[in-house]
Amino acid sequence: MTENQYDRPGKEPDMVMSRRRFFHHSGAAVLSTALLTSCDGLLDKIIPDKKDTRDKTLAFFGDSLTIGSGGTVPYGTWVGKAFPERPVVNDGINGQIALSISIRQGGTPVTISVEGGKFDGLKELRVTKLSNEFLSTPINSDVYTRNGTVAGVKCTITRRTVPEVGEMYSLQPLVESIAEIPEGSVFELDEPGGLRTATQILWYGRNDIGRVTAEEDIFLAIANSIDYINSPRRFLVLGILLATPENKGTQNFNQVTAINNKLAARYGEAFVPMRPPTEAEMKAVGYTPSAEDQQDLENMNFPRGLRPANKSDEIHINDQGYQIVANRVIQKIKDLKY
């Protein structure tokens, strides 16, 4: 080769890209990538083939706060109004501890033993032992039932109170069977399995406060429940609401605050705090705090004006209070694109 082709003036080399061409092409690539990235959300909306096929159900699990005691409707109903196209499931029982709630949700197994140790056709059997009385409550004598499977047989478990006997559980097979039911057999609930793909909102722990093992029990119950949700998991964990007398400086205030701080650290953006409402939050639900409310706010507590009219109820909040909680949940669902 008598002439260096790479040094010829006025002509770019055939085998090596010049710096000018390199920056021209790489710049275009960067620009294209930036445009595609910035338009990704727009493309999702305008391309009809890309649809959100996720389960749209919103499932709320908890205790009396979940069913709206102190108000007129569950707070999940307020959330549902913001997402009218989404089914809402509210599963709460008054007075329950975190472990019982996590059993109803499906995350913690429950085991049972029955009188006679086997099915007897369609006969209703008395449950002699439960690992947790997951349908029980000290608040009422209502009848609660759940369908499920034990020893491979579909059946219904019922909690009821009987005069002069007290609370009792029974097991009713849905099909005839004489199958044996070994001691400590797992009762697999039906309903939780159908909600594993839902967005789940977990409000656990209010009735554990004051117990020595409260923190351990609450964290275990929540962890079990989250593990039970199908991946990719969509969930929110609500903080524990302070009761009226649990003002700053009290023992229960310290316990609740410590647990909430740890829940916030563990679950990050999926944590919904139960801090006292801000002025903007109260204004959004049409509430103006009184002088008494201001004292509660200074004590880092929910105002008494957002509590039930029945002053003996120190645990719950009223409809406006639940609307504030619902608004926090709604915002989280939107922020996390659940």
C-alpha positions in Angstrom: 0.0 0.0 0.0 1.7 3.2 -1.2 -0.8 5.6 0.2 -2.2 5.7 3.7 -6.0 5.5 3.1 -6.7 6.7 6.6 -4.9 10.0 5.9 -6.6 10.9 2.6 -8.1 14.4 2.8 -11.8 14.8 2.0 -12.7 11.2 2.5 -13.7 9.2 5.6 -12.1 5.8 6.0 -14.1 2.8 5.1 -13.1 0.6 8.0 -12.8 3.0 10.9 -15.5 5.4 12.0 -14.3 9.0 12.3 -14.9 10.9 15.5 -17.5 13.1 13.8 -19.5 10.1 12.6 -19.2 8.4 16.0 -20.6 11.3 17.9 -23.3 11.8 15.3 -24.5 8.2 15.7 -24.0 7.8 19.4 -25.8 11.1 20.0 -28.8 9.9 18.0 -28.8 6.7 20.0 -28.8 8.6 23.3 -31.5 10.9 22.1 -33.6 8.0 20.9 -33.2 6.2 24.2 -34.2 9.3 26.1 -37.2 9.8 24.0 -38.3 6.2 24.4 -37.8 6.3 28.1 -39.7 9.5 28.5 -42.6 8.3 26.3 -42.8 4.9 27.9 -45.9 5.8 29.9 -47.5 7.4 26.9 -46.8 4.3 24.8 -48.5 2.1 27.4 -51.6 4.2 27.0 -51.8 4.4 23.2 -50.8 0.9 22.3 -54.0 -1.2 22.7 -52.1 -4.5 22.8 -50.5 -3.7 26.1 -53.2 -4.1 28.8 -53.1 -4.3 32.6 -54.4 -7.8 33.3 -53.6 -7.7 37.0 -56.2 -8.6 39.6 -58.0 -5.3 40.5 -59.4 -6.5 43.8 -58.7 -4.4 46.9 -58.7 -6.7 49.9 -58.8 -5.2 53.4 -57.8 -7.4 56.4 -57.9 -6.4 60.0 -60.0 -6.0 63.2 -62.8 -3.6 64.2 -60.9 -0.6 62.6 -61.1 -2.4 59.2 -64.9 -2.9 59.5 -65.4 0.7 60.5 -66.5 0.5 64.1 -67.2 4.0 65.4 -68.3 5.0 62.0 -71.0 3.9 59.6 -69.0 2.0 56.9 -65.6 0.3 56.5 -62.8 2.7 55.4 -62.3 0.3 52.5 -65.7 1.6 51.2 -64.2 5.1 51.1 -61.2 3.8 49.2 -63.4 1.9 46.8 -65.2 5.1 45.8 -61.9 6.4 44.5 -61.6 3.3 42.3 -65.2 2.5 41.3 -64.1 -0.1 38.8 -62.3 -2.2 41.4 -63.9 -4.9 43.6 -63.6 -4.4 47.4 -63.4 -7.1 50.0 -63.5 -6.1 53.7 -62.6 -8.9 56.2 -62.5 -7.7 59.8 -63.6 -9.1 63.1 -63.9 -7.0 66.3 -61.2 -7.4 69.0 -58.9 -9.7 67.1 -55.1 -9.9 67.6 -52.7 -9.9 64.6 -52.2 -13.7 64.6 -56.0 -14.4 64.2 -56.2 -11.8 61.3 -53.2 -13.4 59.5 -55.0 -16.8 59.7 -58.1 -15.3 58.0 -55.9 -13.7 55.4 -54.2 -17.1 54.7 -50.6 -16.3 55.7 -50.6 -18.3 59.0 -51.9 -21.9 59.0 -54.5 -23.1 61.5 -54.7 -26.7 62.7 -57.7 -28.4 64.2 -58.7 -31.6 66.0 -62.2 -33.0 66.2 -64.2 -35.3 68.4 -63.9 -38.9 67.2 -61.0 -38.1 65.0 -62.9 -38.7 61.7 -65.8 -37.6 59.6 -69.1 -39.4 60.1 -71.1 -39.0 56.9 -72.5 -35.5 56.9 -72.6 -35.2 60.7 -71.5 -31.9 62.2 -68.4 -32.5 64.4 -67.3 -30.7 67.5 -63.9 -29.1 67.2 -61.9 -30.1 70.3 -58.7 -28.1 69.6 -57.7 -25.2 67.5 -54.2 -23.8 67.1 -55.9 -20.3 67.2 -59.5 -19.4 67.6 -59.3 -17.3 64.5 -63.1 -16.5 64.3 -63.4 -15.6 68.0 -64.0 -12.2 69.5 -64.7 -11.0 73.0 -66.9 -8.3 71.6 -69.9 -10.3 70.4 -71.6 -13.7 70.1 -72.1 -13.5 66.4 -71.9 -16.6 64.3 -68.9 -16.7 62.0 -68.2 -19.3 59.3 -65.5 -20.1 56.8 -65.3 -22.7 54.1 -62.1 -24.8 53.6 -60.6 -28.2 53.3 -59.3 -30.6 56.0 -58.0 -34.1 55.3 -59.0 -33.6 51.7 -62.6 -33.0 52.4 -64.5 -29.7 51.7 -66.2 -28.5 54.8 -67.4 -25.5 56.8 -66.0 -24.4 60.2 -68.4 -22.4 62.4 -67.9 -20.3 65.5 -71.0 -19.8 67.7 -71.9 -19.3 71.3 -74.2 -21.7 73.1 -76.2 -20.9 76.2 -74.7 -22.4 79.4 -71.8 -23.8 77.3 -70.1 -20.7 75.9 -68.2 -20.4 72.7 -67.7 -23.5 70.5 -66.4 -24.5 67.1 -67.9 -27.1 64.8 -66.9 -28.7 61.5 -69.5 -29.6 58.9 -68.5 -31.6 55.8 -70.0 -30.5 52.5 -69.9 -34.0 51.1 -70.3 -37.4 52.8 -67.1 -38.8 54.2 -65.6 -41.1 56.7 -62.1 -39.9 56.3 -59.9 -39.7 59.3 -58.9 -36.3 60.7 -55.6 -36.7 62.5 -54.9 -34.6 65.5 -53.6 -31.2 64.5 -54.7 -31.4 60.8 -54.3 -28.2 58.8 -57.6 -26.5 57.9 -57.0 -24.8 54.6 -59.3 -21.8 54.1 -60.9 -21.3 50.7 -61.3 -17.5 50.5 -57.7 -16.4 51.1 -56.5 -18.5 48.1 -58.7 -16.4 45.8 -57.3 -13.1 47.1 -53.6 -13.9 46.7 -53.3 -11.8 43.5 -55.3 -8.9 45.0 -53.8 -5.6 46.3 -54.0 -6.3 50.1 -54.3 -3.6 52.8 -53.2 -5.0 56.2 -54.2 -3.2 59.4 -52.9 -5.4 62.2 -51.9 -5.0 65.8 -54.3 -2.6 67.6 -55.5 -5.4 70.0 -52.0 -6.6 70.6 -50.9 -3.4 72.3 -50.2 -3.8 76.0 -49.0 -7.4 75.6 -45.3 -8.2 76.3 -45.0 -10.0 72.9 -46.9 -7.4 70.9 -44.1 -6.4 68.7 -42.9 -9.9 67.9 -46.5 -11.1 67.2 -47.4 -8.2 65.0 -44.3 -8.5 62.9 -44.6 -12.2 62.5 -48.3 -12.0 61.5 -47.6 -9.3 58.9 -44.6 -11.1 57.5 -46.6 -14.3 57.1 -49.4 -12.5 55.4 -47.1 -10.7 52.9 -45.3 -13.9 52.1 -48.7 -15.5 51.2 -49.5 -12.8 48.6 -48.6 -13.9 45.0 -45.5 -12.2 43.5 -45.3 -9.5 42.3 -46.8 -8.6 45.7 -48.9 -5.5 46.0 -49.7 -4.6 49.6 -49.9 -1.8 52.1 -49.2 -2.0 55.9 -51.1 0.5 58.0 -49.6 1.8 61.2 -51.2 1.2 64.6 -53.7 3.9 65.7 -53.2 5.3 69.1 -56.2 5.1 71.5 -57.5 8.3 73.1 -55.6 8.1 76.4 -52.3 7.0 74.8 -50.9 10.4 74.6 -47.2 11.4 74.3 -45.3 10.1 77.3 -47.5 7.1 78.2 -46.2 3.6 78.2 -48.6 2.5 75.4 -47.6 5.6 73.3 -44.0 4.5 73.5 -44.8 1.0 72.5 -47.0 2.0 69.6 -44.5 4.6 68.4 -41.6 2.1 68.6 -43.6 -0.5 66.6 -44.8 2.0 64.0 -41.2 3.3 63.5 -40.0 -0.2 62.9 -42.9 -1.0 60.5 -42.0 2.2 58.6 -38.4 1.2 58.3 -39.2 -2.3 57.2 -41.9 -1.6 54.6 -40.9 1.9 53.4 -43.2 3.3 50.7 -45.7 0.5 51.4 -46.2 1.8 55.0 -49.2 4.0 55.7 -48.6 6.0 58.9 -51.2 6.7 61.5 -49.7 10.0 62.6 -52.1 12.7 63.7 -53.9 14.4 60.7 -52.5 17.5 59.2 -54.5 20.7 58.7 -54.8 19.9 55.0 -56.0 16.4 55.7 -58.7 17.7 58.0 -59.7 20.4 55.6 -60.1 17.8 52.8 -62.8 16.0 54.8 -64.5 19.2 55.9 -63.4 19.1 59.5 -62.3 22.1 61.6 -60.4 21.2 64.8 -61.5 22.6 68.1 -59.3 23.9 71.0 -59.6 20.4 72.6 -58.5 18.8 69.3 -55.5 21.1 69.2 -54.5 19.7 72.6 -54.8 16.1 71.2 -52.7 17.1 68.2 -50.0 18.5 70.5 -50.0 15.2 72.3 -49.4 13.5 68.9 -52.8 11.8 68.9 -55.9 11.8 66.7 -58.3 14.6 67.7 -61.3 13.6 69.9 -63.5 15.4 67.3 -62.6 12.6 64.8 -63.5 9.9 67.4 -67.0 8.4 67.9 -69.7 10.5 69.7 -69.7 7.7 72.3 -66.8 8.9 74.5 -66.4 5.4 76.1 -65.1 4.3 72.8 -61.4 5.2 73.1 -60.1 3.0 70.2 -62.0 3.9 67.1 -62.5 6.9 64.8 -65.6 8.3 63.1 -66.5 8.6 59.4 -64.4 11.7 58.9 -61.5 10.0 60.7 -61.8 6.9 58.5 -62.0 9.2 55.4 -58.6 10.6 56.4 -57.2 7.1 56.6 -58.8 6.2 53.3 -57.3 9.2 51.6 -53.8 8.1 52.8 -54.4 4.7 51.4 -55.8 6.0 48.1 -52.7 8.2 47.6 -50.4 5.2 48.3 -52.3 3.1 45.8 -51.8 5.8 43.2 -48.2 6.5 44.1 -47.2 2.8 43.9 -49.3 2.2 40.8 -51.2 -0.6 42.5 
